[in-house]
Amino acid sequence: MQHDPHVSQPKNPPLSEESTASGLSLPENRPLTSNLPTGEAEGKGAEDEPDEESHDESHDESHDESGPQPNFMRGRYFREEDHAVFSSWVQTDMPMELEIGSGKGLFLTNAAKRAPSRRFVGLELAAKYALECQARVEKTGIRNAKFFACDAVAVLDQDVADRSLDAIHVYFPDPWWKSKHKKRRVLNEKTLCNIERTLKPSGSLHFWTDVLDYYESTLELIDQVTKLKGPFFVSEPPVTHDMDYLTHFERRTRRNGLPVYRARFTKA
């Protein structure tokens, strides 16, 4: 399903003067499988992906059976060894930023290149994307970013310490269009409370979407269940070339002349 091209302009939330972030929760008894679960990917940009991909497209490509296969477990990680890897990765004195729904890795990879003194972690439900992104950063020598195939909501809830993150990024999460499915949206009350819990003082939440309803309802929920300051206005960044967008979805949306709704919050 594509977005309605006649989406109305956003209502003006109370913005501060300062100008300047999907993991889909899975059942605990998730069945084991011999192929990589692809899930409903957030679909953030990759250099080699076409522009016509939509939020609700399922990615059903199977993992290449010729390569080594990961060990599966029920629960929040798709590879049992990743629990220990994640725990080790987040034990650092370096500033740490986390992306919920890192998709095909365009934002996180570029951010890691720009800030080698910071550590980045991407949590992605679609195991195919997460493993491809991790292989790519290893091949290109990016040592300050890691991607994990996991249930990001559960990992944030159970494996991220209080006041340990400098920034959390959530870009173009699945909008779950149907009313009966909106409870599945990643930015629900529990996740927002965990975002507030895991951010350091002065840490930031960055949230972008091209769905006005999601934007407005999330800003309202943040105001209701957290003490985060904001929303602070985020201007539309200029682009100088085809890969100069934050994510693949931002590129597609702006090329189609549709609005992107951006907000930033900080923890007092």
KOLDREN-603574 format. One record per residue: residue number from 1; y, z, x of N, C-alpha, C, CB in turn; residue in one letter. Coordinates in pm, whole numbers, plus 50000, padded with zeros to 5 digits. Glycine has a CB too. Layout:
NUM/Y/Z/X/Y/Z/X/Y/Z/X/Y/Z/X/a
...
END
This chain:
1/49881/50000/50085/50000/50000/50000/50124/50000/50088/50001/50122/49904/m
2/50216/49912/50064/50338/49905/50140/50445/49990/50076/50385/49760/50153/q
3/50548/50028/50153/50659/50103/50098/50737/50017/50000/50750/50153/50209/h
4/50799/50081/49902/50889/50013/49812/51011/49967/49889/50928/50103/49694/d
5/51034/49836/49898/51148/49788/49976/51281/49823/49914/51139/49639/49993/p
6/51281/49871/49789/51407/49904/49723/51430/50055/49720/51410/49848/49581/h
7/51382/50123/49824/51397/50268/49830/51543/50306/49828/51328/50325/49955/v
8/51577/50408/49754/51716/50449/49742/51761/50519/49869/51736/50539/49621/s
9/51893/50529/49886/51947/50597/50001/51926/50747/49985/52096/50565/50020/q
10/51914/50821/50097/51884/50963/50088/51998/51041/50029/51850/51018/50223/p
11/51963/51147/49955/52064/51243/49918/52112/51311/50044/52009/51346/49816/k
12/52233/51357/50043/52289/51416/50163/52252/51562/50171/52440/51398/50167/n
13/52155/51600/50257/52125/51741/50274/52237/51807/50351/51990/51762/50346/p
14/52249/51938/50344/52357/52005/50418/52332/51997/50566/52369/52153/50375/p
15/52408/51911/50634/52388/51888/50776/52483/51975/50856/52408/51740/50810/l
16/52433/52027/50967/52520/52097/51059/52602/51994/51135/52439/52187/51156/s
17/52709/52038/51196/52797/51943/51262/52738/51891/51391/52930/52005/51289/e
18/52647/51966/51447/52588/51923/51574/52514/51793/51555/52494/52030/51630/e
19/52532/51700/51643/52465/51571/51635/52365/51560/51748/52567/51455/51639/s
20/52310/51515/51739/52224/51499/51854/52263/51380/51936/52082/51488/51813/t
21/50976/51735/51450/50979/51676/51526/50991/51710/51399/50945/51616/51632/a
22/49927/51289/51265/49900/51378/51152/49760/51408/51167/49932/51316/51011/s
23/49815/51487/51190/49680/51541/51185/49645/51584/51045/49664/51657/51280/g
24/49542/51532/50988/49495/51566/50855/49390/51674/50864/49439/51442/50784/l
25/49408/51778/50785/49313/51888/50790/49179/51846/50734/49366/52008/50713/s
26/49074/51869/50811/48940/51827/50773/48857/51947/50730/48872/51755/50889/l
27/48755/51924/50649/48666/52034/50611/48595/52091/50733/48564/51988/50508/p
28/48568/52220/50730/48501/52283/50844/48361/52227/50864/48494/52434/50823/e
29/48289/52195/50756/48152/52146/50769/48150/51995/50769/48064/52199/50656/n
30/48226/51939/50860/48235/51795/50870/48103/51740/50922/48352/51754/50962/r
31/48045/51635/50859/47915/51586/50904/47923/51523/51042/47861/51485/50805/p
32/47816/51538/51117/47808/51474/51247/47791/51325/51229/47692/51533/51329/l
33/47835/51248/51330/47826/51103/51323/47803/51049/51461/47952/51041/51260/t
34/47743/50931/51469/47717/50872/51600/47830/50780/51643/47586/50794/51598/s
35/47923/50748/51553/48039/50668/51588/48161/50755/51589/48056/50551/51490/n
36/48265/50712/51659/48387/50789/51662/48451/50786/51526/48482/50736/51769/l
37/48489/50900/51469/48560/50897/51342/48700/50845/51363/48564/51037/51278/p
38/48739/50752/51281/48871/50695/51299/48974/50757/51209/48868/50549/51275/t
39/48937/50815/51097/49031/50886/51013/49139/50797/50957/49093/50996/51090/g
40/49242/50856/50904/49360/50784/50858/49466/50806/50962/49406/50829/50716/e
41/49489/50706/51043/49574/50722/51159/49720/50725/51118/49550/50612/51260/a
42/49799/50799/51197/49941/50798/51174/50002/50664/51216/50007/50911/51249/e
43/49939/50595/51311/49980/50459/51342/50107/50449/51423/49997/50384/51218/g
44/50136/50543/51514/50254/50530/51596/50235/50415/51692/50284/50660/51671/k
45/50344/50366/51747/50344/50236/51811/50259/50225/51934/50480/50200/51846/g
46/50200/50111/51949/50137/50070/52073/50183/49930/52103/49981/50078/52064/a
47/50185/49898/52231/50244/49771/52269/50171/49652/52210/50247/49760/52416/e
48/50042/49665/52182/49963/49549/52144/49928/49547/51996/49838/49544/52225/d
49/50000/49625/51912/49964/49630/51771/50058/49544/51689/49966/49773/51721/e
50/50010/49477/51584/50094/49395/51499/50185/49481/51414/50010/49305/51412/p
51/50293/49420/51362/50392/49492/51285/50350/49516/51142/50519/49419/51287/d
52/50246/49448/51093/50217/49458/50951/50133/49580/50914/50147/49335/50907/e
53/50100/49666/51006/50020/49784/50975/50096/49875/50880/49981/49859/51103/e
54/50028/49933/50783/50092/50022/50686/50038/50163/50701/50071/49971/50544/s
55/50112/50259/50642/50074/50400/50651/49933/50425/50600/50170/50485/50573/h
56/49896/50359/50492/49771/50396/50427/49656/50305/50465/49789/50395/50279/d
57/49670/50228/50572/49562/50143/50617/49460/50229/50692/49615/50028/50707/e
58/49334/50215/50657/49228/50286/50729/49182/50200/50845/49109/50319/50636/s
59/49150/50265/50956/49108/50193/51075/48959/50218/51093/49189/50237/51201/h
60/48878/50115/51065/48735/50137/51061/48660/50077/51179/48680/50082/50934/d
61/48735/50043/51285/48665/49989/51401/48576/50095/51462/48765/49936/51505/e
62/48456/50060/51494/48364/50156/51556/48387/50161/51706/48219/50119/51526/s
63/48356/50275/51762/48366/50291/51907/48262/50202/51975/48346/50439/51947/h
64/48299/50154/52091/48208/50070/52168/48087/50151/52210/48280/50011/52292/d
65/47972/50115/52155/47850/50191/52183/47801/50175/52327/47740/50149/52088/e
66/47859/50080/52401/47809/50055/52537/47854/50163/52634/47857/49919/52585/s
67/47964/50232/52603/48017/50332/52694/47955/50468/52669/48166/50340/52681/g
68/47989/50567/52752/47937/50701/52732/47990/50760/52601/47974/50792/52850/p
69/47903/50828/52528/47940/50882/52398/47977/51029/52409/47825/50863/52299/q
70/48083/51071/52338/48121/51212/52342/48023/51297/52263/48263/51231/52287/p
71/48022/51426/52294/47943/51522/52218/48026/51570/52099/47898/51641/52306/n
72/47969/51566/51979/48042/51603/51860/48011/51745/51818/48011/51507/51747/f
73/48105/51805/51750/48087/51936/51695/48155/51940/51558/48144/52045/51790/m
74/48111/52029/51473/48182/52051/51349/48306/52135/51379/48091/52121/51244/r
75/48415/52107/51312/48534/52187/51332/48653/52105/51373/48509/52291/51434/g
76/48740/52164/51451/48871/52105/51473/48875/52001/51586/48968/52211/51502/r
77/48779/51999/51679/48777/51898/51786/48661/51803/51763/48765/51964/51926/y
78/48681/51676/51798/48576/51576/51785/48483/51574/51907/48637/51438/51766/f
79/48527/51633/52018/48442/51647/52136/48440/51795/52173/48493/51557/52257/r
80/48324/51851/52185/48316/51996/52205/48381/52041/52335/48171/52040/52203/e
81/48383/51953/52435/48443/51991/52563/48596/51999/52555/48403/51892/52670/e
82/48656/51939/52451/48801/51934/52443/48864/52070/52411/48843/51834/52340/d
83/48787/52160/52354/48843/52293/52327/48884/52360/52457/48742/52382/52250/h
84/48796/52357/52556/48827/52418/52685/48936/52340/52759/48702/52425/52772/a
85/48932/52208/52747/49035/52125/52813/49172/52156/52755/49003/51974/52798/v
86/49180/52165/52623/49308/52194/52559/49359/52333/52600/49294/52186/52407/f
87/49271/52431/52596/49312/52567/52631/49367/52573/52773/49195/52663/52616/s
88/49304/52501/52865/49352/52498/53003/49485/52424/53013/49248/52432/53094/s
89/49498/52315/52938/49618/52230/52947/49743/52304/52901/49599/52103/52863/w
90/49731/52386/52799/49849/52454/52746/49882/52583/52821/49830/52484/52599/v
91/49797/52622/52915/49828/52738/53000/49911/52688/53118/49697/52810/53049/q
92/50041/52684/53104/50128/52629/53206/50266/52693/53198/50139/52476/53192/t
93/50334/52694/53311/50473/52738/53314/50570/52623/53291/50505/52805/53447/d
94/50517/52501/53284/50602/52384/53258/50646/52384/53112/50527/52254/53293/m
95/50765/52332/53083/50802/52313/52942/50698/52225/52873/50943/52248/52931/p
96/50663/52261/52749/50554/52194/52678/50605/52137/52545/50437/52293/52652/m
97/50570/52010/52520/50603/51945/52394/50475/51892/52331/50706/51831/52414/e
98/50466/51903/52198/50345/51866/52125/50382/51768/52014/50274/51991/52067/l
99/50300/51664/51998/50318/51570/51888/50201/51581/51791/50332/51425/51940/e
100/50232/51601/51665/50132/51602/51559/50117/51460/51506/50172/51701/51444/i
101/49998/51402/51522/49977/51264/51480/50033/51167/51582/50040/51239/51345/g
102/49979/51169/51704/50033/51086/51813/49998/50939/51801/49985/51138/51945/s
103/49907/50904/51709/49878/50764/51682/49838/50687/51806/49997/50699/51619/g
104/49905/50575/51829/49873/50489/51942/49953/50522/52067/49897/50346/51905/k
105/50030/50632/52062/50081/50693/52184/50210/50642/52241/49983/50681/52283/g
106/50284/50557/52171/50405/50500/52230/50508/50608/52261/50466/50397/52136/l
107/50536/50696/52166/50637/50799/52191/50596/50890/52306/50661/50881/52066/f
108/50476/50946/52299/50436/51046/52396/50427/50988/52536/50303/51107/52356/l
109/50376/50867/52547/50364/50804/52679/50501/50781/52741/50289/50671/52668/t
110/50595/50727/52663/50730/50703/52715/50802/50833/52747/50812/50622/52614/n
111/50782/50935/52663/50846/51065/52688/50794/51126/52818/50821/51161/52571/a
112/50663/51115/52842/50606/51170/52965/50659/51097/53088/50453/51161/52961/a
113/50679/50968/53078/50734/50892/53190/50876/50937/53221/50732/50742/53160/k
114/50954/50962/53115/51095/50998/53134/51112/51142/53185/51171/50980/53003/r
115/51016/51228/53157/51032/51370/53191/50909/51421/53264/51057/51454/53064/a
116/50891/51385/53390/50771/51426/53464/50761/51576/53488/50766/51355/53597/p
117/50870/51650/53471/50865/51794/53490/50825/51869/53363/51000/51843/53538/s
118/50799/51795/53255/50755/51855/53130/50611/51814/53102/50848/51813/53013/r
119/50541/51893/53024/50402/51862/52988/50396/51827/52840/50308/51983/53020/r
120/50318/51722/52807/50310/51671/52671/50165/51670/52623/50371/51530/52662/f
121/50148/51697/52494/50015/51694/52435/50024/51622/52301/49956/51838/52419/v
122/49934/51526/52279/49927/51452/52155/49801/51487/52079/49934/51303/52181/g
123/49815/51522/51952/49701/51555/51865/49688/51445/51761/49720/51694/51798/l
124/49570/51381/51756/49551/51264/51669/49415/51270/51601/49564/51134/51750/e
125/49417/51250/51470/49293/51252/51392/49203/51133/51423/49326/51254/51245/l
126/49262/51014/51446/49183/50895/51472/49132/50899/51616/49266/50766/51447/a
127/49005/50931/51633/48949/50951/51767/48961/50824/51852/48803/50993/51757/a
128/48945/50709/51791/48958/50584/51865/49093/50575/51935/48939/50464/51771/k
129/49200/50607/51863/49334/50601/51921/49352/50706/52030/49440/50620/51813/y
130/49309/50828/52002/49328/50935/52100/49258/50904/52232/49278/51067/52044/a
131/49135/50855/52224/49061/50825/52347/49120/50706/52420/48914/50799/52315/l
132/49168/50607/52346/49233/50492/52411/49361/50535/52480/49262/50382/52308/e
133/49440/50621/52415/49564/50668/52476/49536/50749/52601/49642/50752/52377/c
134/49435/50836/52596/49402/50916/52714/49356/50827/52829/49294/51019/52680/q
135/49276/50728/52798/49232/50634/52902/49352/50560/52962/49131/50533/52845/a
136/49449/50527/52879/49565/50453/52927/49651/50537/53020/49649/50405/52809/r
137/49676/50664/52986/49761/50745/53074/49688/50775/53205/49801/50877/53005/v
138/49557/50791/53199/49482/50811/53323/49487/50686/53411/49337/50848/53293/e
139/49475/50571/53351/49476/50445/53427/49612/50420/53491/49439/50328/53337/k
140/49719/50456/53421/49854/50431/53471/49911/50546/53554/49946/50402/53356/t
141/49832/50650/53574/49875/50758/53662/49974/50856/53601/49934/50701/53783/g
142/49980/50862/53468/50067/50960/53403/49992/51092/53396/50111/50913/53259/i
143/50037/51190/53472/49961/51314/53488/50011/51429/53401/49966/51356/53632/r
144/50119/51407/53328/50178/51517/53250/50162/51497/53099/50326/51531/53283/n
145/50064/51415/53059/50037/51395/52916/49887/51391/52893/50104/51265/52865/a
146/49843/51452/52783/49703/51445/52741/49698/51423/52590/49625/51574/52782/k
147/49598/51347/52548/49574/51320/52406/49439/51380/52366/49577/51167/52378/f
148/49436/51436/52246/49314/51499/52195/49282/51445/52056/49329/51654/52191/f
149/49154/51407/52037/49105/51368/51905/49067/51496/51831/48981/51269/51915/a
150/49142/51528/51728/49124/51659/51666/49193/51665/51531/49178/51768/51758/c
151/49168/51774/51463/49240/51811/51342/49364/51888/51387/49150/51897/51244/d
152/49478/51822/51390/49598/51881/51447/49642/52006/51374/49711/51780/51447/a
153/49626/52007/51241/49666/52124/51163/49586/52247/51206/49646/52098/51012/v
154/49455/52230/51223/49370/52343/51263/49397/52384/51408/49223/52306/51246/a
155/49419/52288/51496/49447/52320/51637/49577/52398/51648/49454/52192/51723/v
156/49679/52353/51578/49806/52425/51582/49789/52567/51529/49913/52351/51500/l
157/49709/52581/51426/49689/52711/51363/49608/52806/51451/49619/52693/51230/d
158/49506/52755/51521/49411/52842/51589/49422/52844/51741/49275/52801/51552/q
159/49479/52741/51801/49471/52728/51947/49605/52724/52019/49396/52605/51979/d
160/49715/52736/51947/49847/52732/52012/49911/52869/51999/49938/52621/51948/v
161/49951/52924/52111/50004/53060/52115/50144/53068/52057/50004/53112/52257/a
162/50182/53187/52015/50317/53212/51967/50418/53180/52077/50332/53359/51920/d
163/50530/53122/52036/50645/53098/52126/50604/53029/52256/50714/53230/52158/r
164/50521/52926/52244/50472/52856/52364/50522/52712/52377/50322/52856/52365/s
165/50584/52657/52273/50622/52516/52273/50774/52499/52275/50564/52445/52150/l
166/50820/52406/52356/50963/52376/52361/51004/52277/52252/51000/52320/52497/d
167/50912/52194/52207/50944/52098/52101/50816/52056/52031/51018/51975/52158/a
168/50827/52029/51903/50720/51971/51822/50774/51846/51756/50666/52072/51715/i
169/50697/51738/51763/50740/51609/51710/50644/51565/51600/50745/51503/51823/h
170/50701/51522/51487/50623/51467/51377/50694/51340/51331/50607/51570/51257/v
171/50637/51225/51365/50701/51097/51337/50617/51014/51241/50726/51020/51465/y
172/50676/50979/51129/50615/50890/51029/50475/50936/50988/50609/50748/51084/f
173/50462/51060/50944/50330/51108/50899/50289/51037/50771/50331/51260/50877/p
174/50158/51038/50745/50104/50976/50624/50171/51038/50502/49950/50992/50617/d
175/50233/50957/50415/50305/51015/50300/50216/51057/50185/50405/50916/50250/p
176/50089/51014/50184/49999/51048/50072/50072/51024/49940/49951/51196/50082/w
177/50078/50898/49903/50165/50852/49794/50134/50916/49659/50154/50704/49781/w
178/50007/50927/49623/49973/50975/49489/50008/51124/49475/49823/50952/49460/k
179/50057/51159/49358/50099/51297/49334/49987/51397/49361/50149/51313/49192/s
180/49864/51362/49320/49752/51454/49337/49710/51469/49482/49634/51408/49255/k
181/49758/51379/49570/49724/51384/49711/49834/51445/49798/49692/51246/49761/h
182/49951/51471/49741/50062/51517/49823/50034/51652/49890/50187/51529/49738/k
183/49941/51727/49833/49903/51854/49896/49839/51832/50032/49808/51932/49805/k
184/49796/51709/50060/49734/51678/50189/49837/51648/50298/49641/51560/50174/r
185/49962/51639/50263/50064/51608/50363/50061/51711/50476/50205/51603/50299/r
186/50078/51661/50597/50064/51748/50713/50173/51855/50717/50067/51666/50840/v
187/50293/51822/50672/50401/51919/50675/50401/52001/50547/50537/51849/50694/l
188/50299/52085/50536/50289/52175/50423/50339/52314/50463/50143/52181/50371/n
189/50331/52408/50373/50387/52541/50400/50320/52606/50521/50371/52630/50278/e
190/50188/52600/50529/50118/52664/50640/50153/52601/50773/49967/52657/50618/k
191/50158/52469/50779/50191/52402/50905/50332/52433/50948/50173/52250/50892/t
192/50426/52434/50853/50565/52465/50889/50578/52607/50942/50656/52445/50768/l
193/50505/52700/50885/50507/52837/50937/50447/52843/51077/50431/52932/50842/c
194/50343/52765/51102/50286/52760/51237/50379/52692/51336/50152/52688/51234/n
195/50453/52593/51290/50553/52530/51377/50658/52632/51418/50620/52410/51306/i
196/50707/52709/51323/50806/52812/51355/50746/52917/51449/50858/52879/51226/e
197/50623/52955/51426/50556/53057/51508/50538/53011/51652/50421/53092/51449/r
198/50501/52885/51672/50466/52838/51806/50585/52789/51887/50366/52727/51796/t
199/50699/52765/51823/50817/52723/51898/50877/52841/51974/50922/52662/51803/l
200/50924/52814/52093/51002/52912/52168/51140/52927/52102/51015/52870/52317/k
201/51209/53038/52127/51349/53045/52084/51427/52927/52141/51413/53178/52129/p
202/51506/52863/52058/51582/52741/52088/51494/52617/52092/51653/52756/52220/s
203/51364/52631/52063/51277/52515/52055/51312/52429/51934/51131/52558/52049/g
204/51268/52303/51936/51309/52206/51835/51192/52146/51760/51390/52096/51899/s
205/51214/52121/51631/51125/52040/51549/51195/51908/51522/51085/52113/51416/l
206/51128/51796/51553/51182/51663/51529/51097/51596/51422/51184/51578/51661/h
207/51159/51557/51314/51088/51498/51200/51156/51369/51158/51082/51597/51082/f
208/51079/51259/51161/51128/51129/51115/51029/51073/51014/51147/51030/51234/w
209/51081/51005/50913/50996/50937/50816/51074/50822/50754/50946/51036/50707/t
210/51004/50726/50698/51068/50620/50622/51043/50637/50473/51017/50483/50668/d
211/50999/50756/50431/50972/50785/50291/51071/50891/50244/50824/50833/50271/v
212/51163/50852/50158/51270/50941/50115/51216/51066/50048/51364/50868/50022/l
213/51118/51051/49961/51062/51167/49891/51005/51269/49989/50954/51123/49793/d
214/50933/51219/50090/50875/51308/50191/50985/51380/50268/50783/51229/50289/y
215/51089/51305/50303/51201/51362/50378/51267/51475/50300/51303/51253/50412/y
216/51303/51448/50176/51376/51545/50097/51291/51669/50064/51425/51480/49968/e
217/51165/51645/50028/51080/51758/49993/51048/51844/50115/50950/51709/49928/s
218/51035/51781/50233/51007/51857/50354/51128/51940/50395/50967/51764/50469/t
219/51246/51882/50389/51366/51960/50422/51383/52078/50327/51491/51870/50416/l
220/51352/52059/50201/51360/52168/50105/51257/52276/50138/51338/52116/49963/e
221/51135/52234/50175/51030/52331/50207/51062/52407/50335/50896/52260/50221/l
222/51117/52340/50435/51156/52408/50558/51258/52517/50528/51215/52307/50659/i
223/51352/52487/50442/51453/52585/50405/51392/52704/50331/51561/52520/50318/d
224/51287/52679/50252/51226/52784/50172/51135/52876/50252/51148/52723/50061/q
225/51059/52821/50348/50952/52901/50410/50977/52935/50557/50823/52827/50399/v
226/51084/52884/50617/51112/52915/50757/51257/52960/50773/51083/52794/50848/t
227/51287/53007/50893/51424/53043/50928/51480/52945/51032/51431/53188/50982/k
228/51419/52827/51041/51468/52727/51135/51610/52684/51098/51375/52606/51138/l
229/51692/52660/51199/51829/52616/51177/51833/52464/51166/51922/52666/51290/k
230/51908/52415/51070/51920/52271/51051/51922/52238/50903/51807/52197/51123/g
231/51910/52111/50869/51884/51999/50960/52008/51954/51034/51826/51883/50883/p
232/51990/51923/51163/52096/51863/51242/52083/51712/51234/52090/51912/51388/f
233/52197/51647/51230/52200/51502/51218/52145/51436/51343/52344/51454/51190/f
234/52066/51333/51325/52012/51253/51435/52055/51109/51411/51855/51266/51445/v
235/52135/51056/51499/52185/50920/51481/52077/50817/51513/52308/50896/51570/s
236/52095/50697/51462/51998/50591/51489/52013/50546/51635/52019/50470/51393/e
237/51907/50558/51714/51920/50522/51855/51932/50371/51873/51800/50574/51935/p
238/52012/50327/51970/52021/50183/51997/51894/50133/52062/52142/50151/52086/p
239/51865/50005/52045/51750/49943/52110/51796/49823/52188/51641/49903/52006/v
240/51735/49802/52304/51772/49690/52390/51659/49589/52407/51815/49741/52525/t
241/51536/49627/52368/51425/49534/52378/51318/49575/52278/51367/49531/52522/h
242/51215/49495/52268/51116/49510/52162/51040/49642/52168/51019/49397/52168/d
243/51024/49699/52287/50949/49823/52301/51041/49944/52316/50856/49814/52421/m
244/51168/49928/52278/51266/50033/52295/51277/50122/52171/51401/49973/52327/d
245/51183/50110/52080/51180/50195/51961/51099/50321/51991/51121/50119/51839/y
246/51124/50425/51912/51051/50550/51934/50903/50533/51906/51108/50662/51846/l
247/50870/50468/51793/50731/50443/51755/50720/50304/51696/50681/50550/51654/t
248/50596/50260/51680/50569/50132/51616/50623/50130/51473/50419/50103/51616/h
249/50609/50240/51401/50658/50244/51263/50809/50234/51257/50611/50371/51194/f
250/50879/50295/51353/51025/50281/51354/51062/50135/51376/51089/50370/51463/e
251/50995/50071/51467/51025/49930/51494/51005/49845/51370/50937/49877/51607/r
252/50892/49862/51303/50863/49783/51184/50963/49809/51073/50722/49811/51135/r
253/50996/49937/51052/51087/49973/50944/51226/49918/50968/51093/50125/50929/t
254/51276/49932/51088/51411/49884/51117/51418/49733/51117/51458/49937/51250/r
255/51315/49667/51164/51312/49520/51158/51317/49469/51014/51188/49467/51227/r
256/51259/49546/50924/51258/49508/50783/51384/49551/50709/51138/49566/50714/n
257/51480/49608/50782/51606/49647/50721/51597/49769/50632/51659/49535/50644/g
258/51495/49852/50650/51476/49971/50568/51524/50095/50643/51328/49986/50527/l
259/51564/50197/50569/51618/50317/50635/51509/50404/50696/51697/50399/50536/p
260/51546/50473/50803/51463/50578/50862/51539/50708/50846/51430/50548/51013/v
261/51471/50810/50797/51533/50940/50772/51492/51035/50883/51491/50997/50633/y
262/51592/51088/50954/51569/51166/51074/51631/51305/51059/51625/51095/51197/r
263/51564/51405/51110/51618/51541/51109/51567/51618/51229/51582/51614/50978/a
264/51647/51710/51275/51609/51799/51384/51641/51942/51343/51681/51761/51517/r
265/51549/52034/51375/51568/52175/51348/51549/52253/51477/51470/52225/51237/f
266/51609/52368/51487/51591/52453/51603/51555/52594/51558/51718/52454/51691/t
267/51484/52664/51647/51447/52803/51621/51550/52895/51682/51307/52834/51676/k
268/51600/52986/51604/51704/53078/51653/51649/53170/51760/51762/53161/51537/a
END
